[in-house]
Amino acid sequence: MTTSSAKVPVNFIRGWPAPSLLPASKLKAASATVLSDPKLFVPGLEYGPDPGYQPLREELACFLGDFFGVAPDPRRICITGGASQNVACLLQSFTDPAYTQAVWVVAPCYHLICPILEDSGFRNRLRSIPEDEEGMRVDLLEEGLKEFENAKPRDPVYKELSPDRKAYRHIIYVVPTCSNPSGKTMTPARRRAIVEVARSYDCLVICDDVYDFLTWPVLSPPPSSTAPAASLVPSPPPLPRLVDLDRALGPSPHDAASGGHFGHVVSNGSFSKILGPGMRTGWAEGSPALAHGLSATGSSRSGGAPSQLAAAIACEVLRCGALEDHLRDLVRPALQRRHGLLVDAARRELAPLGVEFVSRNWEADGVGIYGGYFLWLRLGEGLPGASEVAKRCKEHENLIIAAGQMFAVKGDEQAVDLDRNVRLCFSYLDEALMVEGVERLAHVLRTWNEPLGPDSQRDQGLNMATFK
Ligand SMILES: Cc1ncc(COP(=O)(O)O)c(C=O)c1O
């Protein structure tokens, strides 16, 4: 066997779109249109209004309305600097660390969300709620909320938020569709249950809805790269967003008490996965009061919504239909194919060793649907733990995989055991390398108890327990 350093690195951690999926020519054309016309480039290059570039709010309202089958309303949309930046703004405008009791985070969670939540005063107040097959365990969520309500006296709100904004009692953080890292999608029943709990306990549910447009039917065998793209990916109907379920229920008793219909869910959208992360532009959708309150965040009041020029360019990409073309003709077919290749390799190489995974998330018209960027593996009981496997993969195979513990909720790590899980990202790697990576992982598992090669002496003391 070759030594680890002689092998081409295979990095399954990077959750980026592959360079071949970046719409450079479409963005170039949109930029040329914007920068050639003073009616577009003057507002694009000056400070913008607080809720963001108005034409983009209007385009997005129609795009989202068509996609999710809801009535378009630009007043419900606020332009943001992307999903991550916007979580910080939401916490600035809709929480007060003295009054807001805790942030309830789905576990496993998108690992980079924790520092954003901690930076807003919630260090040691993140609470881990595990997922089951349907999504976040709403029974445990409600149990936790109840205990909190009984145990803690109410502190006052110290921030000056009213009348445009309010402090919620709790924040809930979820990725309802094609979650990062588990790939899971919440069922419609679980979505409704979470919305109901949020409305009862005065919670704001922050939904990172960043993978909603990236779903496809699961085909076996995976389509070839030369197959006509559009015929492969009839877009499956989306599941209802939590924000739309909350909207349909109208104001809650807490809305009445706070003097405005702020609602209990915000959909945090982003152009990162559908155009490119470098756009650093996204949108938040919630009630008109919530969108207005978000636009009143101090950093938006000073100079207007972030990413104004990127927003003008994104608007043009939407307006001329280039975004829909890009998703239909390139992104969905490529992800569908990459996912298929990874699942095939995992079925062939890993399943016989006792590794489990879910390859379809829900059904539409009898066809399995999957989506997003990630495959979440479970190492069967007889196999070694994920952290040790990841360590050995790196040292002996030049293979980087994300061990489950990386996705634990910070400060509440013990609540959910993730050391049997591994996340593999299929959006970024070269296709052939991705398959080779699975073969290398299988090799590590298969030879776990064999003596290590000469370059591996430092590892001899590692877990040598037998499996199976
Ligand atoms: C669940 C989730 N939320 C947010 C982000 C980051 O979004 P943005 O680039 O818009 O900040 C990611 C990126 O991987 C993600 O997976």
The ligand as a Gaussian input file, in Angstrom:
#p B3LYP/6-31G(d) Opt

LIG

0 1
 C      -27.627000      24.907000       7.288000
 C      -26.761000      25.999000       6.773000
 N      -27.034000      27.266000       7.093000
 C      -26.281000      28.282000       6.645000
 C      -25.185000      28.063000       5.844000
 C      -24.373000      29.222000       5.388000
 O      -25.172000      30.069000       4.587000
 P      -24.608000      31.456000       4.052000
 O      -23.485000      31.148000       3.119000
 O      -25.779000      32.073000       3.367000
 O      -24.152000      32.231000       5.219000
 C      -24.847000      26.754000       5.496000
 C      -23.660000      26.486000       4.684000
 O      -23.134000      25.405000       4.635000
 C      -25.665000      25.708000       5.968000
 O      -25.401000      24.426000       5.650000

